[in-house]
Amino acid sequence: MDEYLSESNHPDGMSQRSSGISPKAIWQILAGGHHKHRRRRRGLASSLAIQTSSVVYHYLQQHPIEQHPPKPTSTLSSAPPPPFSHPPPSKMTTTTTTTPPDPLETFTLLPITISPTSKALSSPLPHLTQPLTDLTTLQRSLLPFPTQTPPAPSATNPKRTAQIQKMHSQGTTSLRKSSHQEAIQLFTYGLEMALTRPGWEPINLVKEEAAMLYRDRAMAYMGLQMWAEAAADAECSVECKRVGNSKSWWRRGKCLTEMGRWGEAGRWVDAGLEVEGEKEGGKEREELVGLRKEIREVLEGERGR
């Protein structure tokens, strides 16, 4: 290693060993693979480490690092930390905007009086004097005109009543001719006119007409053996008129028996006889009693099985 190192004097007067190795020699040592260069590589690494340490040492001697004084510690740092507490709520200033009230939604009682003799309006508020004067003048100008109140609407519309009766009469005629489909159409027209009467007309009149039309349309459905539709119409007829409507009670009971719903038919006929009464005469009631007897015989026969 001595042949690659030479003595050199440092600027501060100290004798230091500096690297005098040429680039060619370094390349030969690093690239050489022969065993004789192994000792030279180790010596070169040691020499470079010594040289680097020497350069860093002399640099620090010439450029010392500035040391800042430590920050003074607070006298409160030695005190124990305060116990945990929630921070105080921040005081937020909220600005509320008030909207003026809607004059249409606000009621203000004004001191207005009316004279019992002259019927003139007056008020102690000065800003109401002129409007009240104008209103009084308008009221007096209308007094000479005759006051004719329009008459109240008629209780019933006779034209509609006549049309409903006509539809029912024509439907009954078609039913007697066994034109069941035509009868259903006519009864339906009559129902539409009866159920669309104005609201001021008597409700009992509407119920009476609807009960009659539902009852006869149920008979037309029975002629076509449309038992479900007939049962529904008969029930609607009973809902419109429960008392004095034995035909509708019987027709729905008959439709239920035709559909095989004997238990429901028995309950329906019993309710009808309870409403209509068994002891009172009448062909319709007799038919209802006979239908109940038939239903009971069928039910007892099913129980005997």
C-alpha positions in Angstrom: 0.0 0.0 0.0 3.0 2.3 0.6 3.7 2.5 -3.1 0.2 4.0 -3.7 0.2 6.5 -0.8 2.4 9.6 -0.5 2.9 12.1 2.2 1.2 15.5 1.9 1.1 18.5 4.1 -2.3 19.7 5.2 -3.0 23.5 5.1 -3.2 23.7 8.9 0.3 22.4 9.2 -0.6 18.8 10.2 1.0 16.0 8.3 -1.7 13.8 6.8 -1.6 10.8 4.5 -3.5 11.5 1.3 -4.3 9.2 -1.4 -1.8 9.4 -4.3 -3.3 6.5 -6.2 -3.7 7.0 -9.9 -7.0 6.2 -11.7 -5.3 3.5 -13.7 -4.0 1.8 -10.6 -7.4 1.9 -8.9 -9.0 0.3 -12.0 -6.4 -2.4 -12.0 -7.0 -3.2 -8.4 -10.8 -3.1 -8.6 -11.1 -5.0 -11.9 -8.3 -7.4 -11.3 -9.4 -10.9 -10.4 -6.0 -12.3 -9.5 -5.3 -13.2 -5.9 -2.4 -10.8 -5.6 -4.9 -7.9 -5.9 -7.1 -9.0 -3.0 -4.7 -7.5 -0.4 -4.5 -4.3 -2.4 -8.3 -3.9 -2.6 -8.6 -4.3 1.2 -5.8 -1.8 1.7 -7.4 0.6 -0.8 -10.7 0.5 1.1 -9.0 1.2 4.4 -7.1 4.1 2.9 -10.3 5.7 1.5 -12.1 5.4 4.8 -9.2 7.1 6.7 -9.0 9.8 4.0 -12.8 10.5 4.2 -12.8 10.7 8.0 -9.9 13.1 7.9 -11.6 15.4 5.4 -14.8 15.5 7.5 -12.8 16.2 10.7 -10.9 19.1 9.2 -14.1 20.5 7.6 -15.9 20.5 11.0 -12.9 22.3 12.6 -13.0 25.1 10.0 -16.9 25.3 9.9 -18.3 24.6 13.4 -22.0 23.9 13.7 -24.0 26.7 15.4 -25.7 25.5 18.5 -28.9 27.3 19.5 -29.6 27.8 23.2 -32.4 25.6 24.5 -35.8 27.2 24.7 -36.8 28.3 28.2 -39.2 25.9 29.8 -42.5 27.3 31.1 -43.0 27.3 34.8 -46.4 25.8 34.3 -45.0 22.7 32.6 -44.1 21.1 35.8 -47.7 21.4 37.1 -49.9 18.3 36.6 -52.2 18.5 33.6 -55.8 19.7 34.4 -58.5 17.1 34.6 -60.4 16.4 31.4 -63.3 18.7 30.7 -65.4 19.5 27.8 -64.5 22.7 26.0 -66.9 25.5 26.7 -69.5 26.0 24.0 -68.5 28.6 21.5 -70.7 31.6 21.5 -72.2 31.8 18.1 -74.1 34.8 17.1 -77.1 33.8 15.1 -79.1 36.4 13.2 -82.8 35.7 12.9 -84.7 37.2 10.1 -88.3 37.9 10.9 -90.7 37.7 7.9 -93.7 40.0 8.0 -97.0 38.3 8.6 -99.2 37.6 5.6 -102.1 40.1 5.7 -104.4 37.4 4.3 -103.6 35.1 7.2 -104.0 37.7 9.9 -107.2 38.9 11.4 -107.4 42.3 12.8 -110.5 43.5 14.6 -111.2 47.1 13.5 -113.4 49.4 15.6 -116.2 49.8 13.0 -119.8 50.7 14.0 -123.0 50.9 12.0 -125.7 53.3 12.8 -129.1 51.6 13.5 -131.0 54.3 11.8 -129.1 55.4 8.8 -127.1 52.2 8.4 -123.9 54.3 7.9 -120.5 52.9 8.8 -118.1 54.8 10.9 -114.8 54.3 12.7 -112.6 56.4 15.0 -109.5 55.5 12.9 -108.8 58.4 10.5 -107.5 56.2 7.7 -110.8 54.3 7.6 -113.1 57.3 7.2 -112.9 57.6 3.5 -113.2 53.8 2.6 -116.2 53.5 5.0 -117.9 56.6 3.4 -117.4 55.1 -0.1 -118.9 51.8 1.1 -121.9 53.5 2.6 -122.5 55.4 -0.6 -122.4 52.2 -2.6 -124.8 50.5 -0.3 -127.3 53.4 -0.5 -127.1 53.4 -4.3 -128.1 49.7 -4.5 -131.2 50.2 -2.3 -133.6 51.3 -5.1 -133.0 48.1 -7.1 -135.4 45.3 -6.4 -134.0 42.3 -4.5 -135.0 39.2 -6.4 -133.5 36.0 -4.8 -133.3 33.2 -7.4 -135.6 30.3 -6.5 -134.2 27.2 -5.0 -133.6 24.3 -7.4 -136.5 21.8 -7.7 -136.4 18.8 -5.3 -136.5 16.4 -8.2 -136.0 16.6 -11.9 -139.2 15.4 -13.5 -137.6 14.7 -16.9 -135.0 12.4 -15.3 -137.6 10.6 -13.3 -139.7 10.0 -16.5 -136.6 8.7 -18.3 -135.8 6.2 -15.5 -139.3 4.9 -15.4 -139.3 4.5 -19.2 -136.0 2.5 -19.0 -137.5 0.3 -16.3 -140.8 -0.3 -18.2 -139.0 -1.2 -21.4 -136.6 -3.5 -19.6 -139.5 -5.3 -17.9 -141.2 -5.8 -21.3 -138.0 -7.3 -22.7 -137.7 -9.5 -19.7 -141.2 -10.9 -20.3 -140.2 -11.6 -23.9 -137.1 -13.5 -22.6 -134.9 -10.9 -24.2 -132.6 -11.0 -21.2 -129.6 -9.3 -22.8 -131.7 -6.4 -24.0 -133.4 -6.1 -20.6 -129.9 -6.0 -18.9 -128.9 -3.2 -21.1 -132.1 -1.2 -20.4 -131.8 -1.7 -16.7 -128.2 -0.6 -16.8 -129.1 2.7 -18.5 -131.8 3.3 -15.9 -129.3 2.7 -13.1 -126.8 5.1 -14.6 -129.4 7.9 -14.7 -130.6 7.1 -11.1 -127.2 7.0 -9.5 -126.0 10.2 -11.2 -128.8 12.4 -9.8 -127.6 15.7 -8.3 -126.7 15.8 -4.7 -129.6 18.0 -3.6 -132.2 15.6 -4.8 -133.7 13.3 -2.1 -131.5 10.3 -1.3 -134.5 8.1 -0.6 -135.7 8.5 -4.1 -132.3 7.4 -5.5 -132.4 4.4 -3.2 -135.9 3.4 -4.3 -135.1 3.6 -8.0 -131.8 1.8 -7.6 -133.3 -1.0 -5.6 -136.0 -1.6 -8.2 -133.5 -1.6 -11.1 -131.0 -3.8 -9.3 -133.7 -6.3 -8.4 -135.0 -6.7 -12.0 -131.6 -6.8 -13.5 -130.8 -9.7 -11.2 -133.8 -11.5 -12.6 -132.4 -10.9 -16.1 -129.0 -12.3 -15.1 -130.8 -15.4 -13.7 -132.5 -16.0 -17.0 -129.0 -16.2 -18.6 -127.8 -18.4 -15.6 -125.2 -15.8 -14.6 -125.6 -16.6 -11.0 -122.7 -14.6 -9.6 -123.8 -11.4 -11.4 -127.4 -12.0 -10.3 -126.4 -12.6 -6.7 -124.4 -9.3 -6.7 -127.3 -7.3 -8.1 -129.8 -8.8 -5.6 -127.5 -7.9 -2.7 -127.1 -4.3 -4.0 -130.9 -4.1 -4.1 -131.2 -5.3 -0.5 -128.6 -2.7 0.6 -130.7 0.0 -1.0 -133.9 -1.2 0.4 -133.9 -3.9 3.2 -137.6 -3.9 4.2 -140.3 -4.6 1.7 -137.9 -6.2 -0.8 -138.6 -9.9 -0.5 -138.0 -10.6 -4.2 -134.3 -9.5 -3.9 -133.9 -11.6 -0.7 -135.3 -14.6 -2.5 -133.3 -14.1 -5.7 -129.9 -13.9 -4.0 -130.7 -17.0 -1.9 -131.7 -18.9 -5.1 -128.5 -17.9 -6.8 -126.4 -19.1 -3.9 -128.2 -22.5 -4.0 -127.5 -22.7 -7.7 -123.8 -22.1 -7.0 -123.8 -24.8 -4.3 -123.3 -22.4 -1.4 -126.0 -23.9 0.7 -124.8 -22.8 4.1 -124.4 -19.2 3.0 -127.8 -19.4 1.3 -129.5 -20.6 4.5 -128.0 -17.7 6.6 -129.1 -15.2 3.9 -132.7 -16.5 3.8 -132.9 -16.5 7.6 -131.8 -12.9 7.7 -134.4 -12.0 5.0 -137.2 -13.7 6.9 -136.1 -11.9 10.1 -136.3 -8.6 8.3 -139.5 -9.2 6.3 -141.3 -11.3 8.9 -142.7 -14.8 8.5 -146.2 -14.4 9.7 -147.2 -11.6 7.3 -148.8 -12.8 4.0 -147.6 -12.3 0.5 -146.4 -14.4 -2.4 -142.8 -13.2 -2.1 -142.6 -14.2 1.6 -144.1 -17.6 0.9 -141.5 -18.2 -1.8 -138.8 -17.1 0.7 -140.2 -19.6 3.3 -140.3 -22.4 0.8 -136.7 -21.7 -0.2 -135.6 -21.9 3.4 -137.4 -25.3 3.8 -135.6 -26.6 0.7 -132.2 -25.4 2.0 -132.7 -27.0 5.4 -133.6 -30.4 3.7 -130.4 -30.3 1.7 -128.3 -29.4 4.7 -129.8 -32.1 6.9 -129.3 -34.7 4.1 -125.6 -33.7 3.9 -125.2 -34.0 7.7 -126.9 -37.5 7.6 -124.2 -38.7 5.2 
